[in-house]
Amino acid sequence: MISKIITTSILASNIIFLGILFLYFFDKDIRNKIIFYINTYILHLIVLITGGSVVGSLIYSNILNFSPCVLCWYQRIVIYPQFIISIMALKKNDKNIVNYLLTFSIIGFLISLYQWLSNFTGKSLLPCTASGGECSRIYVIDYGYITIPFMALSVFIYLTFISLIYLKNKNNLDSDMKV
């Protein structure tokens, strides 16, 4: 039941993200509003996304008793500090931290993408994944594609997207742009 709530939330967030992405690339007025919103609330968004990820990972390991594999631990290593650092940055309203958090998000993206793809292809460059280790075990698969590595992948895609939008546009906002 808990897992279904989480995977349904990921599905909903994927649909919302794809809608935002579509509007971002095909509607200039809405793109400007998205940029303004991201630039205004970047730290809040990072705290919300990373906080949800931390809570989700702890639910799967501590409540549902799914053992995290080596690759899951690597993903936790890059997401947990982002949550703590972004809370501290939010308290000080220090948006410069986005520069540093982007690196963590890209590393997490690469790890989770690798794990998600290796789950489905059965091929891996690492001994753990898809060769009988815990990394090859698929605890959750909902809606035909949402696994735990895909949930992490979604989080890292969201973080990378908002960070890139923020960094690209932080100095280019029109003063008259309103949400």
Rosetta silent file (secondary structure, phi, psi, omega in degrees, C-alpha in Angstrom):
SEQUENCE: MISKIITTSILASNIIFLGILFLYFFDKDIRNKIIFYINTYILHLIVLITGGSVVGSLIYSNILNFSPCVLCWYQRIVIYPQFIISIMALKKNDKNIVNYLLTFSIIGFLISLYQWLSNFTGKSLLPCTASGGECSRIYVIDYGYITIPFMALSVFIYLTFISLIYLKNKNNLDSDMKV
SCORE:     score description
SCORE:     0.000 S_00000001
   1 L     0.000  -48.314  179.368    0.000    0.000    0.000 S_00000001
   2 H   -62.876  -43.953 -179.237    2.751    2.458    0.970 S_00000001
   3 H   -61.961  -40.089  179.701    4.777    1.480   -2.083 S_00000001
   4 H   -64.427  -37.456  176.910    1.763    2.005   -4.368 S_00000001
   5 H   -63.301  -43.921 -179.252    1.273    5.509   -2.959 S_00000001
   6 H   -65.554  -46.801 -178.040    4.932    6.309   -3.635 S_00000001
   7 H   -67.244  -34.407  176.536    4.924    4.888   -7.170 S_00000001
   8 H   -67.283  -36.992  175.565    1.666    6.666   -7.991 S_00000001
   9 H   -63.501  -40.013  177.531    3.225    9.909   -6.738 S_00000001
  10 H   -65.042  -43.666  177.126    6.196    9.291   -9.029 S_00000001
  11 H   -57.556  -48.059  179.727    3.839    8.625  -11.947 S_00000001
  12 H   -61.606  -42.412  179.903    1.981   11.878  -11.228 S_00000001
  13 H   -66.910  -35.309  176.148    5.245   13.800  -10.911 S_00000001
  14 H   -62.484  -43.732  179.982    6.470   12.305  -14.220 S_00000001
  15 H   -64.871  -44.897  178.652    3.285   13.453  -15.966 S_00000001
  16 H   -62.544  -44.868 -179.518    3.519   16.936  -14.436 S_00000001
  17 H   -61.472  -44.460  178.941    7.210   17.180  -15.317 S_00000001
  18 H   -62.936  -37.995  176.263    6.594   16.147  -18.932 S_00000001
  19 H   -63.674  -44.389  178.031    3.810   18.741  -19.149 S_00000001
  20 H   -63.473  -42.517  178.865    6.096   21.439  -17.771 S_00000001
  21 H   -60.944  -44.749  178.206    8.863   20.351  -20.132 S_00000001
  22 H   -59.707  -49.304 -179.679    6.501   20.501  -23.109 S_00000001
  23 H   -64.662  -36.496  179.735    5.275   23.973  -22.149 S_00000001
  24 H   -59.366  -42.278 -175.976    8.814   25.137  -21.462 S_00000001
  25 H   -87.022  -18.590 -173.063    9.926   24.324  -24.991 S_00000001
  26 H  -120.269   -0.762  179.438    6.762   25.270  -26.892 S_00000001
  27 L  -138.605  104.920 -173.920    5.186   28.270  -25.128 S_00000001
  28 H   -61.375  -40.636 -179.730    7.397   31.322  -24.558 S_00000001
  29 H   -63.262  -45.224  179.517    5.018   33.028  -22.124 S_00000001
  30 H   -70.074  -35.463  176.116    4.736   29.961  -19.936 S_00000001
  31 H   -56.339  -45.465  179.322    8.494   29.357  -20.263 S_00000001
  32 H   -62.567  -37.035  177.630    9.098   32.798  -18.778 S_00000001
  33 H   -68.808  -39.304  177.370    6.729   32.014  -15.911 S_00000001
  34 H   -63.075  -45.679  179.081    8.460   28.676  -15.284 S_00000001
  35 H   -60.076  -46.146  179.484   11.848   30.409  -15.261 S_00000001
  36 H   -60.373  -45.526 -179.315   10.567   33.079  -12.885 S_00000001
  37 H   -62.961  -47.429 -179.854    9.065   30.452  -10.557 S_00000001
  38 H   -62.115  -45.433 -179.225   12.199   28.304  -10.549 S_00000001
  39 H   -64.862  -32.956  179.128   14.467   31.297   -9.970 S_00000001
  40 H   -75.752  -41.157 -171.553   12.271   32.541   -7.140 S_00000001
  41 H  -114.970   24.561 -175.424   11.735   29.196   -5.389 S_00000001
  42 H   -55.491  -45.274 -178.173   14.826   27.178   -6.380 S_00000001
  43 H   -68.101  -38.655  176.873   15.861   26.423   -2.804 S_00000001
  44 H   -62.289  -43.436  179.900   12.334   25.473   -1.772 S_00000001
  45 H   -63.277  -42.990  179.803   12.065   23.136   -4.756 S_00000001
  46 H   -64.236  -43.147  178.075   15.398   21.482   -3.985 S_00000001
  47 H   -61.608  -45.146 -179.195   14.441   20.962   -0.331 S_00000001
  48 H   -62.241  -47.740 -177.343   11.060   19.535   -1.345 S_00000001
  49 H   -67.877  -47.886 -179.018   12.474   17.160   -3.982 S_00000001
  50 H   -69.026  -36.420  177.793   15.455   15.955   -1.953 S_00000001
  51 H   -62.683  -43.058  176.318   13.364   15.671    1.216 S_00000001
  52 H   -61.701  -38.423  179.411   10.826   13.495   -0.559 S_00000001
  53 H   -66.867  -43.177  178.673   13.627   11.333   -1.874 S_00000001
  54 H   -62.665  -47.172  179.184   15.211   10.905    1.551 S_00000001
  55 H   -61.272  -45.136  178.812   11.864   10.000    3.125 S_00000001
  56 H   -59.651  -44.390 -179.527   11.072    7.591    0.276 S_00000001
  57 H   -65.826  -36.849  178.458   14.414    5.820    0.540 S_00000001
  58 H   -71.121  -34.520  175.588   14.033    5.461    4.297 S_00000001
  59 H   -62.498  -46.126 -178.720   10.500    4.090    3.927 S_00000001
  60 H   -65.158  -38.935 -177.328   11.719    1.422    1.513 S_00000001
  61 H   -86.363  -37.094 -172.709   14.679    0.388    3.653 S_00000001
  62 H   -99.412  -25.098  179.577   13.388    0.877    7.211 S_00000001
  63 H  -102.366  -46.545 -179.632    9.635    0.275    6.973 S_00000001
  64 L   -89.370   -4.287  175.518    9.286   -2.070    3.995 S_00000001
  65 L    58.500   39.329  172.554   12.654   -3.725    4.789 S_00000001
  66 L   -88.563  121.449 -179.458   14.080   -3.592    1.262 S_00000001
  67 L   -71.664  124.660  176.802   17.850   -3.905    1.529 S_00000001
  68 L   -71.731  136.079  178.142   19.617   -1.108   -0.350 S_00000001
  69 L   -84.546  179.421 -179.621   22.194   -2.406   -2.816 S_00000001
  70 H   -58.759  -46.006 -179.582   25.597   -0.869   -3.458 S_00000001
  71 H   -66.118  -34.647  175.999   24.287    1.377   -6.233 S_00000001
  72 H   -63.330  -40.168  177.555   21.392    2.485   -4.016 S_00000001
  73 H   -63.640  -40.824  177.617   23.906    3.459   -1.357 S_00000001
  74 H   -60.800  -40.204  178.714   25.863    5.498   -3.915 S_00000001
  75 H   -66.721  -37.823  176.120   22.659    7.299   -4.849 S_00000001
  76 H   -64.497  -36.634 -179.592   21.945    7.958   -1.180 S_00000001
  77 H   -60.869  -31.950  179.783   25.465    9.333   -0.788 S_00000001
  78 H   -93.353  -20.051 -178.975   24.672   12.046   -3.329 S_00000001
  79 H   -91.554  -39.373 -176.633   21.045   12.795   -2.333 S_00000001
  80 H   -59.898  -47.164  178.063   21.250   12.911    1.488 S_00000001
  81 H   -63.108  -32.224  178.991   23.836   15.718    1.629 S_00000001
  82 H   -61.325  -38.516  179.247   21.830   17.707   -0.911 S_00000001
  83 H   -63.371  -48.964 -177.948   18.871   17.654    1.467 S_00000001
  84 H   -65.632  -47.270 -178.851   20.919   18.872    4.429 S_00000001
  85 H   -63.531  -40.134 -178.918   22.868   21.462    2.424 S_00000001
  86 H   -68.853  -31.829  174.774   19.727   22.797    0.750 S_00000001
  87 H   -64.474  -45.690  179.267   18.004   23.259    4.126 S_00000001
  88 H   -63.303  -41.297  179.193   21.000   25.252    5.355 S_00000001
  89 H   -65.262  -38.114  178.408   21.065   27.271    2.114 S_00000001
  90 H   -63.009  -42.125  179.066   17.313   27.946    2.409 S_00000001
  91 H   -61.017  -34.435 -179.078   17.778   29.312    5.930 S_00000001
  92 H   -99.132    0.341 -176.126   20.438   31.709    4.631 S_00000001
  93 L    51.972   45.255 -178.140   18.763   32.243    1.243 S_00000001
  94 L   -99.777   91.718 -178.277   22.046   31.240   -0.404 S_00000001
  95 H   -77.740   -9.366  177.862   21.178   30.326   -3.979 S_00000001
  96 H   -64.541  -19.855 -179.186   24.858   30.025   -4.919 S_00000001
  97 H   -64.318  -21.445 -179.658   24.753   26.501   -3.536 S_00000001
  98 H   -57.814  -36.483  177.344   22.891   25.405   -6.693 S_00000001
  99 H   -54.449  -42.034 -175.538   26.228   25.434   -8.541 S_00000001
 100 H   -82.244  -36.836 -178.809   27.567   22.727   -6.240 S_00000001
 101 H   -67.839  -28.764  178.568   24.402   20.667   -5.887 S_00000001
 102 H   -57.900  -39.455  178.612   24.146   20.291   -9.655 S_00000001
 103 H   -60.696  -44.687  177.616   27.291   18.138   -9.639 S_00000001
 104 H   -61.168  -41.366 -178.750   25.732   15.789   -7.083 S_00000001
 105 H   -65.266  -39.686  179.298   22.553   15.585   -9.147 S_00000001
 106 H   -67.873  -40.566  176.378   24.411   14.681  -12.328 S_00000001
 107 H   -61.677  -47.085  178.472   26.396   11.968  -10.531 S_00000001
 108 H   -61.822  -40.187  176.676   23.174   10.567   -9.053 S_00000001
 109 H   -57.264  -48.069 -177.729   21.495   10.746  -12.464 S_00000001
 110 H   -63.810  -41.859  179.399   24.268    8.672  -14.052 S_00000001
 111 H   -65.240  -47.650 -177.170   24.211    6.041  -11.295 S_00000001
 112 H   -69.464  -36.503  175.741   20.426    5.678  -11.289 S_00000001
 113 H   -62.351  -45.237  178.015   20.212    5.625  -15.082 S_00000001
 114 H   -58.819  -47.385 -177.936   22.844    2.901  -15.189 S_00000001
 115 H   -65.905  -43.151 -179.284   21.037    0.843  -12.546 S_00000001
 116 H   -63.312  -45.945  179.282   17.604    1.265  -14.123 S_00000001
 117 H   -65.427  -39.307 -179.476   18.850    0.293  -17.582 S_00000001
 118 H   -69.847  -28.620  174.351   20.834   -2.671  -16.268 S_00000001
 119 H   -60.892  -39.122 -175.384   17.741   -3.932  -14.422 S_00000001
 120 H   -89.563  -27.290 -179.755   15.885   -4.179  -17.709 S_00000001
 121 H   -90.018  -22.736 -176.577   18.673   -5.282  -20.016 S_00000001
 122 L    75.596    7.416 -179.961   20.223   -7.812  -17.645 S_00000001
 123 L  -114.991  142.181 -176.811   23.645   -6.522  -18.692 S_00000001
 124 L  -150.051  149.005  173.299   26.071   -4.732  -16.452 S_00000001
 125 L   -88.876  -18.202 -179.520   29.636   -3.511  -16.362 S_00000001
 126 L  -102.457  148.029 -177.704   29.726   -3.913  -12.584 S_00000001
 127 L   -66.013  -27.216 -176.327   29.672   -7.272  -10.804 S_00000001
 128 L   -73.784  -48.831 -171.068   26.774   -6.345   -8.507 S_00000001
 129 L   -75.196  132.285  171.934   24.171   -5.205  -10.997 S_00000001
 130 L    58.422   22.249  175.521   22.209   -7.740  -13.040 S_00000001
 131 L  -130.696   29.705  176.568   24.495  -10.621  -12.166 S_00000001
 132 L   100.089   -7.875  177.527   22.722  -12.033   -9.140 S_00000001
 133 L   -79.160  176.090 -179.520   23.678   -9.338   -6.635 S_00000001
 134 H   -62.270  -27.281 -179.518   21.208   -7.218   -4.728 S_00000001
 135 H   -64.647  -23.261 -178.945   21.464   -4.509   -7.393 S_00000001
 136 H   -87.032   -9.876 -178.227   19.728   -6.809   -9.854 S_00000001
 137 L   -76.956  127.330  178.314   16.777   -7.419   -7.571 S_00000001
 138 L  -102.375  103.030 -179.159   13.664   -5.528   -8.598 S_00000001
 139 L   -75.327  -35.713 -173.274   11.634   -4.949   -5.443 S_00000001
 140 L  -133.925  134.636  167.429    9.057   -2.705   -7.079 S_00000001
 141 L  -147.801  110.741  179.469    7.733   -2.392  -10.611 S_00000001
 142 E  -124.543  150.644  177.869    4.567   -0.414  -11.157 S_00000001
 143 L    58.125   22.174  175.233    2.990    1.004  -14.284 S_00000001
 144 L    80.171   -6.310 -178.171    5.414   -1.063  -16.355 S_00000001
 145 L  -149.668  -15.432 -174.745    8.470    1.097  -15.700 S_00000001
 146 E   -85.932  109.066  173.751    8.607    2.550  -12.183 S_00000001
 147 L  -117.468  175.093  177.746   11.235    0.783  -10.118 S_00000001
 148 H   -61.172  -45.299  175.975   13.226    2.100   -7.172 S_00000001
 149 H   -60.615  -32.839  178.007   16.134    3.091   -9.465 S_00000001
 150 H   -69.723  -34.487  176.577   13.637    4.882  -11.733 S_00000001
 151 H   -61.046  -44.708  177.880   12.274    6.807   -8.758 S_00000001
 152 H   -63.955  -42.136  178.316   15.810    7.969   -8.015 S_00000001
 153 H   -58.096  -43.954  178.043   16.352    8.732  -11.692 S_00000001
 154 H   -58.453  -46.656  179.940   13.224   10.913  -11.696 S_00000001
 155 H   -59.157  -47.715 -178.195   14.469   12.849   -8.677 S_00000001
 156 H   -67.807  -32.752  174.635   17.874   13.456  -10.221 S_00000001
 157 H   -65.127  -46.115  179.642   16.308   14.519  -13.535 S_00000001
 158 H   -59.752  -46.821 -178.816   14.064   17.020  -11.724 S_00000001
 159 H   -63.613  -42.353  179.180   16.986   18.401   -9.711 S_00000001
 160 H   -64.429  -44.495 -179.506   19.227   18.662  -12.759 S_00000001
 161 H   -60.168  -52.520 -176.532   16.498   20.361  -14.813 S_00000001
 162 H   -67.000  -34.021  178.523   15.623   23.012  -12.235 S_00000001
 163 H   -66.678  -44.353  178.995   19.294   23.639  -11.435 S_00000001
 164 H   -64.559  -41.616  177.577   20.190   24.124  -15.103 S_00000001
 165 H   -61.439  -45.746  179.930   17.197   26.417  -15.647 S_00000001
 166 H   -61.081  -50.658 -175.884   18.151   28.441  -12.589 S_00000001
 167 H   -65.015  -36.301  179.941   21.836   28.712  -13.511 S_00000001
 168 H   -69.340  -32.405 -170.251   21.106   29.595  -17.125 S_00000001
 169 H  -116.138    5.104 -172.831   18.607   32.321  -16.248 S_00000001
 170 L   -62.346  -26.740  179.971   19.542   33.663  -12.817 S_00000001
 171 L  -106.152    3.124 -173.892   20.876   36.921  -14.251 S_00000001
 172 L  -112.573   15.358 -178.087   18.494   37.236  -17.204 S_00000001
 173 L   -73.264  136.467  172.884   15.112   37.731  -15.576 S_00000001
 174 L   -72.829  135.889 -178.234   12.948   40.552  -16.824 S_00000001
 175 L   -66.447  -21.951 -177.818   12.074   42.834  -13.920 S_00000001
 176 L   -95.878    5.507 -178.379    8.467   42.997  -15.062 S_00000001
 177 L   -75.364  127.356 -179.788    7.987   39.213  -15.255 S_00000001
 178 L  -128.036  150.483  176.600    5.270   38.071  -12.874 S_00000001
 179 L   -84.812    0.000    0.000    3.799   34.662  -12.090 S_00000001
